[in-house]
Amino acid sequence: MSTNDVTAVIVTFNSEHKIFSCLDSIPIDTKVIIVENSNNFSFKKSVETHRKNVECFLLKNNEGYAFANNYGLKKVNTKYALILNPDVRLFNNTIDNFILTASKIRSFWIIGPNQNLNNKKTKIDKEIYETKDIKGYAMFLNIDKFKNKFFDDKFFLYFEEIDLCKQVKKKGGSIFVDKNILLVHDGGSSVKIKSFHELEKNRNWHWMWSSFYFHKKHKGFLLAFIIIFPKLFSIIFKILIFTLLQQKQQKEIYICRLSGIFNSLLGKKSWYRPRLN
């Protein structure tokens, strides 16, 4: 196995400020599929011109992270796929180390890089250990295991990688983290929007929508509602407080949180999109 047995899949949207450093860190013999969540032809031309191993596909509408990743993954012809966020940069041996781990554990479904554990009190002494889920910014997939069924594309943003890992576990699949696999993740900087406030409104809306949908999917409507109810009560209280304090921007963020929950409760799709200007 070598780096040409891997295809990198990168979903982008207003990511020009990050994508080129990400591409420069990927070996030239590793094919790269970029799925751009817009109809930006100049972006397509610039990334395909920048590196000869890049193929960029444009989607007319922004359908979200899960949908776009599924689109790219279904075009992968190699044995493995490496899902990356645009704000990730690899080291020279990152993909080699993914492949080395894959050769040791051939039955794996997903491998993740070294990362902070969800439970910080837990100490893992093993270099390679099995886990219940990994973060979505870098996921090394054993393509054949998935039978062309990857993310639930009802998720627009947040929880999609946790849901995928949960589905893998339900099918008896294995997920591993290798502490020797290193990369750089800037975190939360894949999308560039001029208005930070607009970005925060978008994040809060989708976090609440995805949170309820995820719990409903795996635990049922009633239990999901019980889990989300304290947050719902807190949100309504904070809207009242920020209204009294005349703090318009904070109020708008919590109105977005409330809207996200109600749309998810009503079974409506994850429709909210940020204003880019």
N, C-alpha and C positions, 0 to 999 in steps of 0.2 A: 504493500500500500504506500501511496505517496500523496503529496499535496494536490495532484490532479485528480484524485479520487474524491475530492471535496468540492462542493459548490457553495459559495457564500451567498446568502439571500438577505438583502437589505431593503427595508421599507423606508421610504423617504417622503417628506412633505415639508417644503420650505427649509430644506436641510443643506443648502449650498455652503453655509459657514462651517460645516463639519464633515461633509461627505468626502472631500478630497484627501484629507489626512487619514481618514479611515481606509480609503482605497489604496493609498500609498503603503499602508502597513500589511496589505494582503499579498502573498506571493503571486508573481506574475503568471504562474502555471495553474493557479486556482481560478476556476471560472467564477465570475461574479454576476448575479442577477439582481438588478435594482428594480423595485416596483415603486414608481412615483405616483402618489395619490393625487395627481392632478393631470392636466393636459399640457404640461410645460415642455414644449418641444426644445426650447433653448437649453433647458436642464439636461434633457436626454442627449443632445448633441455634445454638450460640454463634458459629461461623464464618459461617454463612449469615445470621445476624442482623447480624453485624459489617459485612459488605460485600455489597451487592446483586449484585455480579458473581460471587459465589462459589456453586458447587454442590458439596456434599460427599457422597461415596459411602462407605458403611460396609461393610467386609469382616468377616465373622464371625470369621475366624481370621487370625492374622498369618502371611501367606505370603511376606513379605519384600519387599524394595525392587523387584526386577525384576518380579515378578508384579503388584504394585500399580501400577507405572508402566505396564505393558502394559494393564492394566484401564483406566486413565485415558486413555492415548493412543488407544485404540480408540473412545473417546467424543468425540474431538476432531473438530470439523466445520470448522475453519479451515485455511488453507493451511499455517500454521506452528504448531509447539508449542514452548514453552519449559519444559523440565524444570528444576525448582528444588528444592533442599533447603529445609526450613523455616527453617534458620539462615542464609539468604541475604537480603540487603536490596539492592534496586535503587536506582540513582540516577534522577533525573528523565528522563535521556536514554538510559538503558540499552536499553530495548526499541526506541526510535527508532534507535539505532545498530546493533542487531541487524538491523532491517529495512533500513537503508541498506546494510549489507554484503551482505544477501541480494539486494538489487536490483543490486549490482555483480557478484555471482557466482551467477547463477541456477541453475547446475548443481550447486550444493553439496548435500551430504547433512546435514552437521552443522556448526554454527559454535559456537565457544567464546569466552568472554570473555578479557580479558588475564589471564594467569596465569603462575606460575613454570614454566619449562621443566624437563622431566625431567632433561636434561643441563645443569647450571648453567654449564658451560664454553662452551656454544654461545651465540653472540650472533646475534640476529635483527635485522637493520636494517629490514626491511620492516614496514609497519604491519599488513598482512594477509598471512599466510603459511600454507602448507599444512603439516599435521602428521599423524602416524600415529594419535594418540589425544589425547583431552582428558579432563579430570577431570569427574566425574559431577554435581557440585553445580549446574552450570548448562549445559545443552545445548540449543541452538536447532536444532530438527529441521525439515527439509523433508518434510512428511508423505507426499506422494505417492511419494517415492523408496522408501519402506519397504514399501509394499504390505501394510500391517497386520502386518508381522513386525518386531518390535522386539527387546527383550531376551530372552535365554535365561533363563526363569524357574526353572531348576534352581538358579541362584545365589540364595541368600537374602540374602547380604551380602558385599560386596567382589568385585572383578574384573568385575562385570557391565557396566560402562561400557567397560572395556578390551576385553572380548569383543565388545561391540556395534561398537566402532570397528574391530576386526579383521575382523568380518564385512563391514562397509561397504567396507573396503579390498579384501577378497577379491572383492567384486562390482564393483570398479573405481570406487567412489564416492570423493568428495573430502570432506575434513575441514579446516576452516580455523579459525585463531585471529585475532581482530582486537584489536590492542593498544589501540584507542580505546574498546573496550567494557569498562566498569568496573562493578564491584559490590562489595559487602562480604560476605565469607563468614567466619562465626565459626569454622567447622571443628570437626567432631566433637561438636557440641552439639545435634543435632536431637532426640535422645531423652533424656528426663529419667528416670533411674532412681535411687531413693534410695541404693542401694548401689553405690558406685563399683567395688567388688570384683566384684560380680555383672556389671556392665557389661564389665569387663575380661575376665572368663571368657567372656562371649558373643563379644566381639570376637576373642579368641584362637582360640576354637573355629572360628568361621566363616572367619577368615583362612586357617587351615591347610586347612580343607575346600575352600574356593574355590581356593586356590593349586594344590592337586593336581588338582582337577577341570579348571581352566583349562589347565594344561599337558598333561593327558591328552587333552583335547578337541582341542588344536591340534598336539600333538607325538607322541601315542601313549602307551600305558601305560608302556612300558619307559623311554623318555626322561624321562617325568614322574617315574618312580620314582628315576631317577638324579639328577634335579634336587633332589628332595625328601629324598633319603637323608641328606645331611649335617645337615639340620635335624632329621630324625628321631633321628639319633644324639645330637645336641646336646640335644634335649628329654629323652630318656631319662637322659642324664648329669645334667642339671639337676634332674630329679625325685629322683634318688638323693641329690644334694647337699642339696637343700632338705629331704629326709626326715631326713638326718643332722643338719642344723642346726635341725630342728624348726620350720621356717618354713612353717606350714600354708597361708597364703594364696598364697604364691609357688608352692608345690607344686601347689595346686589349679589355678592358671592353666596350668601346664605339663601337668598331666593333661588339661585341656581341649584344649590344643594337640595332644596325643597322640591324644585321642579324635577330634578333627576329622580328622586325617590318616588314621587307621584306618577311619573311616566312609567317607571318600572313596575310599580304596584298595579297600574292599569294595563300592563302587558304591551305598552307601546314600544316601538323600536327606539334604539338609541340615536336620536335625530339631531341633537344639538351640535352646532359647528361654530367655532370662534370667528370673529371678524379679524381679517388679516391686517387691515390698515389702522 
